[in-house]
Amino acid sequence: MATSSTSRLVTCADDAVKVWEVSSGGTQVKLLVTIKEHTQAVRCARWEPSGRFLASSGADGRVVLSTPSEAPTLGQATSSTAVEKPGEEFGCLAFNDDARLLAVAHSRDVEVYDLKDNAVSQLYRIHKERVTCLAFSIDGGLIISGCGNGELYVHSISKRATIAPLLTSTSTTRGSGVLCVAFSPHSVGHALSGHDDGSVVLWDVPRRKHVAVFRYHAAPVKCAVFSTVSPALALSVSADGLMVFFDIQTFKSVKTVQTAYSFSSLCFMSDGATVVAGTDNGMLLFFDLNRSASPTGMQSHQIDHAHSSAVASAHFQPPPPRAPRKNRSATEF
């Protein structure tokens, strides 16, 4: 497990999953282990909520669970196949709050696997096109899934059913492909979606309506996330090389960072100040928000050849679990 001043980062691209140790601020980055359990492109890799192990999904039709070793045997990992469907392809994935359930995109379906029973516990077959993104709410009660034709649906774990579509009345967002979704880590009511028309939409999930539409990007939004510390701060990156920080309470941009790179993925560290962004050419860029007033800018480090192709996903290891949250149920509308 990483120390209080470092965190483990998992990234994936081509057929490799890599685990890195990253210092707070991103000034020091060390590759710990490369996991090559997939025979084709890895689509997504995520830590489970307590950070004990991670899951990866791939174009080879496999979902793999891996546990990177601790000192003194760094550089190793124990892996096992959780799901295997030869000839099929899995996309994005997400854990629920206690890591018993794992939601995986499989073509136009959202499959929810019970890792304890080693079986599909729920299946949502509602999308008309391939599912491009999905996310669990912080309490594990809801899943949001999106696809290329602009559909966004909310699924209830307790009701075992799709309970609502999320629709926006803005013509520029209606029907535009959904490339990413994220639930707030601070409130079950808020979620973000990023679209191929360059917009980011803030959703009030219980009311099933959009709160704001942010139009700062001139190219598809590849990833949009909430800050891990500040409930008001969110961040998006795009193929236009622009990184936008915006306030979800005032609905305004608070800072933009223009780069020369086409972004493909994004994640906040648990310290709320360290950000990593993957690019289409396999780079990892690290940013320190505490350096925002620095004349050299926020970028603190970069790895030019982290992967040989676009970084499909990046995810920092969550901090140790806290006491259970109260009054946060999102399952009742």
C-alpha positions in Angstrom: 0.0 0.0 0.0 1.2 3.5 -0.8 2.2 5.9 2.0 0.4 9.1 3.0 2.7 11.1 0.6 2.4 8.7 -2.3 -0.3 6.8 -4.2 -0.4 4.0 -6.6 -1.7 4.8 -10.1 -3.0 2.2 -12.6 -3.0 2.9 -16.3 -3.7 0.8 -19.3 -3.1 0.8 -23.1 -2.4 -1.8 -25.8 -2.2 -5.2 -24.0 -0.5 -3.8 -20.8 -1.7 -2.7 -17.4 0.9 -0.7 -15.5 1.1 0.3 -11.8 3.0 3.3 -10.8 4.0 4.9 -7.5 3.3 8.7 -7.6 4.4 11.3 -5.1 2.0 14.0 -4.0 2.3 16.7 -6.6 3.4 14.2 -9.2 7.1 15.3 -9.1 8.3 11.7 -8.6 6.9 8.7 -10.5 8.2 5.2 -10.4 6.9 2.2 -12.4 6.3 -0.7 -10.0 4.9 -3.5 -12.2 3.7 -4.2 -15.7 0.8 -6.7 -15.8 0.3 -8.5 -19.2 -2.6 -10.8 -18.7 -4.5 -9.7 -21.8 -3.8 -10.8 -25.3 -5.5 -7.8 -26.9 -6.1 -4.2 -26.1 -6.9 -3.4 -22.5 -10.0 -1.1 -22.4 -10.1 -0.1 -18.7 -8.4 -0.7 -15.4 -9.8 0.3 -12.0 -8.8 -0.2 -8.3 -11.5 -1.6 -6.1 -12.7 0.9 -3.4 -10.3 -0.2 -0.6 -7.3 -0.4 -3.0 -6.5 -4.1 -2.3 -6.7 -5.2 -5.9 -7.7 -4.0 -9.4 -9.7 -5.1 -12.3 -9.0 -4.8 -16.0 -11.1 -5.5 -19.1 -10.1 -6.1 -22.6 -10.8 -6.7 -26.3 -9.9 -10.3 -25.7 -13.2 -10.9 -23.9 -11.6 -11.2 -20.4 -12.0 -9.4 -17.1 -8.9 -9.9 -14.9 -8.4 -9.3 -11.2 -4.9 -8.5 -10.2 -3.2 -7.9 -6.8 0.2 -6.0 -7.2 2.7 -7.2 -4.6 3.9 -5.1 -1.6 7.5 -4.7 -0.5 9.9 -6.5 -0.5 8.5 -8.3 -3.6 7.7 -5.2 -5.7 7.4 -5.8 -9.4 5.1 -8.8 -9.1 1.4 -9.3 -9.3 -1.0 -12.2 -8.7 -3.8 -12.3 -11.3 -6.9 -14.4 -12.0 -9.6 -14.4 -14.7 -13.0 -13.3 -13.3 -14.9 -13.4 -16.6 -14.0 -14.9 -19.9 -16.0 -14.8 -23.1 -13.8 -15.8 -26.1 -14.5 -13.9 -29.2 -16.3 -11.1 -27.3 -15.1 -7.7 -26.2 -15.4 -5.9 -22.8 -15.2 -2.1 -22.4 -15.4 0.1 -19.4 -15.9 -1.2 -15.9 -16.6 0.0 -12.3 -16.8 -1.4 -8.8 -19.6 -0.7 -6.3 -18.8 0.7 -2.9 -17.9 -2.7 -1.2 -16.3 -4.3 -4.3 -18.7 -7.2 -4.3 -20.3 -6.0 -7.6 -18.4 -5.2 -10.8 -20.3 -3.6 -13.6 -18.8 -4.2 -17.1 -19.8 -2.9 -20.5 -20.3 -5.7 -23.0 -21.4 -4.5 -26.4 -24.8 -2.8 -25.9 -25.3 -4.3 -22.4 -24.3 -3.5 -18.9 -23.5 -6.7 -17.0 -23.2 -6.7 -13.2 -21.1 -9.5 -11.8 -21.3 -10.7 -8.2 -17.6 -11.4 -7.5 -18.5 -13.5 -4.4 -20.9 -15.8 -6.2 -18.8 -15.6 -9.4 -21.9 -15.0 -11.5 -23.9 -12.3 -13.4 -26.3 -10.9 -10.9 -28.0 -8.2 -13.0 -28.2 -7.5 -16.8 -29.3 -4.2 -18.3 -30.1 -4.5 -21.9 -31.5 -1.0 -22.9 -28.9 0.7 -25.1 -29.2 0.8 -28.9 -25.5 1.2 -29.4 -22.3 0.1 -27.8 -21.9 1.2 -24.2 -19.0 3.6 -24.0 -19.0 4.5 -20.3 -20.5 3.6 -16.9 -20.1 4.6 -13.3 -21.5 3.6 -9.8 -22.9 6.1 -7.4 -20.9 6.6 -4.2 -23.3 4.4 -2.2 -23.3 1.7 -4.8 -27.1 2.0 -5.3 -27.1 3.3 -8.9 -25.3 2.9 -12.2 -25.2 5.4 -15.0 -24.3 4.2 -18.4 -23.9 6.1 -21.7 -23.4 5.2 -25.4 -22.5 6.6 -28.7 -26.0 7.8 -29.7 -26.3 10.1 -26.7 -28.4 7.8 -24.5 -27.8 8.0 -20.7 -29.7 5.6 -18.5 -29.9 5.2 -14.7 -30.1 1.7 -13.3 -31.1 0.7 -9.7 -29.3 -2.1 -8.0 -32.0 -2.6 -5.4 -34.8 -2.5 -7.9 -32.8 -4.6 -10.4 -34.1 -2.4 -13.2 -33.4 0.6 -15.4 -35.4 3.3 -13.7 -34.9 6.4 -15.8 -33.3 8.0 -18.9 -31.3 11.2 -18.3 -32.4 13.7 -21.0 -31.3 17.2 -21.7 -33.4 19.9 -23.3 -30.4 21.5 -25.1 -30.4 20.6 -28.7 -26.6 20.7 -29.0 -26.2 17.9 -26.4 -29.3 15.8 -27.2 -28.1 12.9 -29.3 -24.4 13.7 -29.1 -22.3 10.7 -28.2 -21.5 10.1 -24.6 -17.8 9.3 -24.0 -17.5 9.5 -20.2 -19.6 9.6 -17.1 -18.7 10.2 -13.4 -20.7 10.3 -10.1 -19.7 12.8 -7.5 -17.7 11.3 -4.6 -19.4 13.9 -2.3 -23.0 13.6 -3.2 -25.1 10.8 -4.8 -27.2 13.4 -6.5 -24.7 14.8 -8.9 -23.1 13.3 -12.0 -21.1 14.5 -15.0 -21.2 13.3 -18.6 -18.7 14.3 -21.4 -19.8 14.3 -25.0 -18.3 14.1 -28.5 -19.6 17.6 -29.3 -17.2 19.1 -26.7 -19.8 19.7 -24.0 -19.8 18.6 -20.3 -23.2 18.2 -18.6 -23.8 18.4 -14.9 -26.8 16.2 -13.9 -29.2 16.3 -10.9 -29.8 12.5 -10.9 -32.7 12.2 -8.5 -34.6 14.9 -10.4 -33.5 13.4 -13.8 -32.5 16.7 -15.3 -29.4 18.6 -16.3 -28.3 21.5 -14.0 -25.7 23.1 -16.4 -24.0 22.5 -19.7 -20.4 23.6 -20.0 -19.1 24.3 -23.5 -15.4 25.0 -23.3 -14.0 22.4 -25.6 -13.7 22.4 -29.4 -13.3 18.6 -29.6 -14.7 15.5 -28.0 -14.5 15.4 -24.2 -12.5 12.3 -23.3 -12.9 12.4 -19.5 -14.6 14.5 -16.9 -14.2 14.0 -13.2 -15.0 15.6 -9.8 -12.4 16.7 -7.4 -11.7 14.2 -4.6 -11.6 17.0 -2.0 -13.6 20.0 -3.2 -17.3 19.3 -3.7 -17.5 22.3 -6.0 -14.6 21.6 -8.4 -14.7 19.4 -11.5 -12.3 18.9 -14.4 -12.5 17.9 -18.0 -10.0 17.1 -20.7 -10.5 16.9 -24.5 -8.9 15.9 -27.7 -8.3 19.7 -28.2 -5.5 19.6 -25.6 -7.5 21.8 -23.2 -7.8 21.0 -19.5 -10.7 22.9 -17.9 -11.4 23.4 -14.2 -14.9 24.5 -13.5 -17.1 25.3 -10.5 -20.3 23.3 -10.4 -21.9 25.8 -8.0 -21.3 29.0 -9.9 -21.3 27.1 -13.3 -18.1 29.0 -14.4 -14.7 28.0 -15.5 -12.1 28.8 -12.9 -8.9 27.9 -14.8 -7.9 26.5 -18.2 -4.6 24.8 -19.2 -3.8 24.6 -22.9 -1.4 21.9 -24.0 -0.1 20.5 -27.3 -1.4 17.0 -26.6 -4.7 15.2 -27.4 -5.9 13.9 -24.0 -7.5 10.5 -23.6 -7.9 9.9 -19.8 -7.8 11.7 -16.5 -7.8 11.2 -12.7 -7.5 13.1 -9.4 -5.3 11.7 -6.6 -7.0 11.5 -3.2 -5.0 14.6 -2.0 -7.2 16.7 -4.3 -4.1 18.6 -5.7 -2.4 16.0 -7.9 -3.9 15.3 -11.3 -2.7 12.8 -14.0 -3.8 13.0 -17.7 -3.1 10.4 -20.3 -2.7 11.3 -24.0 -3.4 9.7 -27.3 0.3 9.1 -28.0 0.9 7.2 -24.7 2.2 10.0 -22.5 1.3 10.7 -18.8 1.2 14.3 -17.7 1.2 15.2 -14.0 -0.1 18.4 -12.6 0.1 20.0 -9.2 -2.8 22.4 -8.4 -0.7 23.9 -5.6 1.6 25.3 -8.3 -1.2 27.2 -10.0 0.4 30.5 -9.2 3.8 29.3 -10.4 5.2 31.1 -13.5 6.2 27.6 -14.9 2.6 26.5 -14.6 0.9 23.5 -12.9 2.7 20.7 -14.8 5.1 18.9 -12.5 6.2 15.9 -14.5 5.7 13.9 -17.6 6.5 10.4 -18.9 6.9 10.5 -22.6 6.6 6.7 -23.4 4.4 5.4 -20.6 2.5 3.3 -23.1 2.9 2.7 -26.9 -0.7 3.8 -27.7 -3.4 6.0 -26.2 -3.8 5.7 -22.5 -7.3 4.2 -22.2 -7.7 4.9 -18.5 -5.9 6.1 -15.4 -7.0 5.6 -11.8 -5.3 6.4 -8.5 -5.6 3.9 -5.7 -8.3 5.1 -3.2 -7.2 5.9 0.3 -8.1 3.5 3.2 -11.8 3.3 3.8 -13.4 5.6 6.3 -16.4 5.1 8.5 -19.7 4.3 6.6 -21.5 7.4 5.3 -25.0 8.1 6.5 -28.1 9.5 4.8 -26.6 9.0 1.3 -29.0 6.6 -0.3 -29.5 7.2 -4.0 -31.7 4.2 -4.6 -35.1 5.9 -3.9 -36.3 8.6 -6.3 
